[in-house]
Amino acid sequence: MTLRPFLLPALAVAQLFAQADDPPFPPHRVIGNIYYVGSTNLASFLITTERGHILINSSYERTVPLIEASVEKLGFHFRDIHILLDSHAHGDHVAGNPLVKQLTGRP
């Protein structure tokens, strides 16, 4: 008997449990114009500029409101994000991209 048919569902369930326990982390300045705006387990960074801001990693779609709240708590406007970058193409870093694009009005 092979375990292969059970592997994918088991991984999906494990990922759901990992997503469920991801509390907010206080947003803060890292250095200069770079700020941490992610959750406890998923790193997202805001780079502020006079010509618009850059968000690195949108995390999961459910994390986007947390990121938005962190950006606003720091005194910046989420709609001023003009560039969205991803550190790499895993769902926990990019799944929120469509929602960030929708909320910021950026293509």
Buried (B, 14 or more C-beta within 10 A) or exposed (E): EEEEEEEEEEEEEEEEEEBEEBEBBEBEEEEEEEBBBBBEBBBBBBBBEEEBBBBBBBBBBBBBBBBBBBBEEBEBEBBBBBBBEEEEEEEBBBBBBEBBBEBBEBE
